[in-house]
């Protein structure tokens, strides 16, 4: 589970950077129609991967046993 969480975190960060770069290219007018379509599809993928990463991270954090000293 930890390896999957790390992998999803890395993939999320890569997709966020790709979205930023494609968005800047579109904004500067240097984008083809194909790049605009790729930007839309990779945005949807980024949201899906990021939500999966958040869900796994929260599950991992909440499933850890509390130590005796913490309330």
Secondary structure, DSSP 4 states (H G I P E B T S, - for coil): -HHHHHHHHHHHHHHHHHHHHHHHHHHTT---HHHHHHHHHHHHHHHHHHHHHHHHHHHHHHHSPPPTT--
